[in-house]
Amino acid sequence: MRRLAPALALGAAALVVVTGCGTQGGVATLGNVKLAAAEAVQESAQKAEEVTSYSADLVVESSGKAEDSGKIQGSMVYQSKPELATDVTLDVISFGGRNVPGGARAILVGETVYVKSELLTQLAGATKPWVKVSVGDLDSGGQAEVRQFMDQARQFDLAGTVKLLTASKDVKAVGTETVGGVETTHYSGTFPLAEAVQAFAPQERERLQGQFSHAKNVKFDLWADAQYLPRKVTLSGSEQGTSFTMAANFRDFNEAVTIAAPPADQVGDLPKNPGGN
């Protein structure tokens, strides 16, 4: 199972959700109220807390040394009410010149995680297409590998990741563009990682620092609609010869979604001694 960790690790930077509405000389407008770009970022953090469901498409690419190069491409559906649930599909997982066959899919419903991956099935010796793990047991034995997968999926947490951009001192509105058929305001700026992560609890701070290990300063571009909701965001950074870029598109905010566990006859438990290790 040790080989599974790098194969399933997404290696993506946390998704950032920042919004605005119209521009006038680098100033965002909301009705007749004008907001400086930095104020719009703060407003976005508050608005992100109100989002209870959404869908997202994501592409992350890294380049540099062979072992650091790769690509992740996938999509996600998220809801926080009536209970926390996510459905993540990764169509492309490639690291160090190797592809994970068939990609992977993970569903979190309440306190149970369901993971489907050909690689996981082969390495763990699972007998069913899906394996399930209790969230409370994710730190034990081989189940820690599933935790790594779900920790990366949490990068889609809008309310949490928007905090990163509030550390920016140079964000500005640079124009208006149509994204996915929606009129948006385009913002651009940077944030220092060391300062941005201070808004998070120690465990989350460590995770974010690991994700951004190839960048001390992260450049971002975001496109926000008139309701202060994100439609597109890109992140990029580089450090010591390794760089990453990320592009994410968001839609279906606060719409009803259906996230359900796989059929019971297709689900098995993760073996206690996966792969015989």
C-alpha positions in Angstrom: 0.0 0.0 0.0 2.9 2.4 0.3 2.9 2.7 -3.5 -0.7 3.7 -3.4 -0.1 7.0 -1.5 1.8 8.8 -4.3 -0.5 7.4 -6.9 -3.7 8.7 -5.3 -2.3 11.9 -3.8 -3.7 14.7 -5.9 -0.9 17.2 -5.2 -3.3 20.1 -6.0 -3.2 23.5 -4.3 -6.3 24.3 -2.3 -9.1 25.7 -4.3 -9.7 29.4 -3.7 -13.1 31.1 -4.0 -13.1 34.8 -4.2 -15.8 36.9 -5.8 -16.7 40.4 -7.0 -19.2 42.3 -9.1 -18.2 44.8 -11.8 -15.1 47.0 -11.9 -14.4 50.7 -12.0 -10.7 51.5 -12.0 -9.7 48.4 -9.9 -12.7 48.9 -7.6 -15.5 46.3 -7.4 -19.1 47.5 -7.3 -22.1 46.0 -5.6 -25.2 48.0 -6.5 -24.3 51.6 -5.7 -21.6 50.5 -3.2 -18.0 50.5 -4.3 -15.6 48.0 -2.8 -11.8 48.0 -3.1 -10.6 44.7 -4.4 -9.2 43.7 -1.0 -12.6 44.4 0.6 -14.2 42.3 -2.1 -12.0 39.4 -1.0 -13.1 39.8 2.6 -16.8 39.9 1.4 -16.2 36.8 -0.6 -15.0 34.8 2.5 -18.3 35.6 4.2 -20.4 34.7 1.1 -18.5 31.4 0.7 -19.8 30.4 4.2 -23.4 30.5 2.8 -22.7 28.1 -0.1 -24.2 24.7 0.9 -23.8 22.8 -2.4 -21.9 23.2 -5.7 -20.2 21.3 -8.5 -16.6 21.9 -9.7 -14.2 20.8 -12.5 -10.5 20.8 -11.8 -7.2 20.5 -13.7 -3.9 20.5 -11.9 -0.5 20.2 -13.6 3.0 20.2 -12.1 6.4 20.2 -13.8 10.0 20.0 -12.9 11.9 16.8 -11.8 10.4 13.6 -13.2 9.0 12.5 -9.8 7.3 15.9 -9.3 5.7 16.1 -12.8 2.1 15.0 -13.2 -1.5 15.9 -14.0 -4.8 15.5 -12.2 -8.1 16.1 -13.9 -11.6 15.5 -12.4 -14.8 16.8 -11.0 -16.7 17.0 -7.7 -20.2 17.5 -6.3 -20.5 18.8 -2.8 -23.2 19.4 -0.2 -23.0 20.4 3.5 -26.7 19.9 4.3 -28.7 17.9 5.4 -25.4 16.1 6.0 -21.9 16.4 4.7 -21.4 14.5 1.4 -19.0 14.6 -1.5 -18.6 12.7 -4.8 -15.2 13.1 -6.4 -14.3 11.6 -9.8 -10.7 11.7 -11.0 -10.5 10.8 -14.7 -6.8 11.4 -15.0 -4.1 10.7 -12.3 -0.6 10.8 -13.6 2.7 11.2 -11.6 6.3 10.6 -12.6 5.4 9.4 -16.1 3.0 6.8 -14.7 -0.8 6.8 -15.0 -3.3 5.3 -12.5 -5.4 3.0 -14.7 -9.1 3.9 -14.7 -8.6 6.9 -12.4 -10.4 6.9 -9.1 -13.7 7.9 -7.5 -14.5 8.6 -3.8 -17.8 9.2 -2.1 -18.2 10.5 1.4 -21.6 10.2 3.0 -21.9 11.1 6.7 -19.2 9.1 8.5 -18.4 6.6 5.8 -15.9 6.9 2.8 -16.3 4.7 -0.3 -13.4 4.5 -2.7 -13.3 2.9 -6.2 -9.9 2.4 -7.9 -8.5 -0.4 -10.0 -5.1 0.3 -8.4 -6.5 0.2 -4.9 -8.3 -3.1 -5.7 -5.1 -4.7 -7.0 -2.8 -3.5 -4.2 -5.2 -4.0 -1.3 -6.5 -7.3 -2.6 -10.1 -6.1 -2.3 -12.8 -8.4 -3.5 -15.5 -5.8 -4.5 -15.3 -2.8 -6.8 -15.8 -0.4 -3.9 -14.2 -0.4 -0.4 -15.6 1.4 2.5 -13.9 2.9 5.5 -15.3 4.7 8.6 -14.0 8.2 8.9 -13.1 7.5 12.5 -10.8 4.6 11.4 -8.9 6.5 8.7 -5.7 6.8 10.7 -5.3 3.0 11.3 -3.1 0.8 9.2 -3.6 0.8 5.4 -6.7 3.0 5.9 -4.4 5.9 6.2 -4.0 5.7 2.4 -7.7 6.4 2.0 -7.4 9.4 4.4 -4.7 10.9 2.1 -7.2 10.7 -0.8 -10.0 12.3 1.2 -7.7 15.0 2.6 -7.0 16.0 -1.0 -10.7 16.0 -1.8 -11.2 18.6 1.0 -9.3 21.1 -1.1 -12.7 21.8 -2.7 -13.9 23.3 0.6 -14.9 26.8 -0.5 -15.4 28.4 2.9 -12.0 27.3 4.2 -9.8 27.9 1.2 -11.1 31.4 0.6 -9.3 32.4 3.7 -6.0 32.1 1.8 -6.7 35.0 -0.5 -7.5 37.4 2.4 -3.7 37.5 3.0 -3.2 39.1 -0.4 -1.8 42.7 -0.3 -1.9 43.3 -4.1 -5.2 41.9 -5.4 -6.8 44.1 -8.0 -9.7 44.0 -10.5 -8.4 43.8 -14.0 -11.5 43.7 -16.1 -14.8 41.9 -16.9 -15.2 38.6 -18.8 -17.8 36.0 -19.5 -17.2 32.6 -18.0 -19.6 29.7 -18.6 -22.1 32.1 -20.0 -22.0 34.3 -16.9 -20.7 37.9 -16.7 -17.8 38.1 -14.2 -15.2 40.4 -12.7 -11.6 39.2 -13.1 -9.3 39.7 -10.2 -5.6 39.0 -10.0 -3.0 39.0 -7.2 -0.6 37.0 -5.1 -0.5 35.8 -1.5 2.4 34.8 0.7 1.9 31.2 1.9 3.4 31.6 5.3 1.0 34.4 6.2 -2.0 32.9 4.5 -1.9 29.6 6.5 -1.9 31.4 9.8 -5.7 31.7 9.5 -6.0 27.9 9.8 -5.8 25.4 12.7 -2.3 23.7 13.1 -3.3 20.5 11.3 -4.8 22.3 8.3 -1.8 24.6 8.3 0.6 21.7 7.9 -1.5 20.2 5.1 -1.6 23.4 3.2 2.1 24.0 3.6 2.7 20.5 2.1 0.4 21.2 -0.8 2.2 24.5 -1.5 5.7 23.2 -0.9 6.8 24.4 -4.3 5.8 28.0 -3.8 6.4 30.6 -1.2 4.2 33.1 -3.0 1.1 31.9 -5.0 -0.3 33.9 -7.9 -4.0 33.7 -8.4 -6.7 34.8 -10.9 -10.3 34.6 -10.2 -13.6 35.4 -12.0 -16.6 36.2 -9.9 -20.2 36.9 -10.8 -22.6 39.6 -9.6 -23.6 37.5 -6.5 -20.0 37.3 -5.2 -19.9 33.6 -6.3 -16.8 32.2 -8.0 -17.0 30.9 -11.6 -13.4 30.3 -12.3 -10.1 30.4 -10.4 -6.5 29.7 -11.3 -3.4 29.3 -9.1 0.2 29.0 -10.0 3.6 29.0 -8.3 7.1 27.8 -8.5 10.1 27.0 -6.2 13.5 25.4 -6.8 12.7 24.3 -10.3 9.3 22.8 -9.7 6.1 24.6 -10.7 2.3 24.0 -10.6 -0.8 25.4 -12.3 -4.4 24.9 -11.4 -7.6 25.8 -13.1 -11.0 25.3 -11.5 -14.5 26.0 -12.7 -17.5 26.2 -10.3 -21.2 26.0 -11.0 -24.6 24.9 -9.6 -24.4 26.9 -6.4 -26.9 26.0 -3.7 -28.8 23.7 -6.1 -30.3 20.4 -4.9 -27.9 17.4 -5.4 -28.1 13.7 -4.8 -25.1 11.9 -3.4 -25.6 8.3 -2.5 -23.5 5.3 -1.3 -22.8 2.7 -4.0 -25.0 -0.4 -4.1 -24.4 -2.6 -1.1 -23.5 -5.7 -3.2 -20.6 -3.8 -4.8 -19.1 -2.6 -1.5 -16.6 -4.5 0.7 -14.4 -3.6 3.6 -10.7 -2.7 3.1 -8.6 -5.7 4.1 -6.9 -5.5 7.5 -3.5 -6.3 5.9 -3.8 -4.8 2.4 -1.4 -6.2 -0.2 -0.1 -8.6 2.5 2.0 -5.8 4.0 
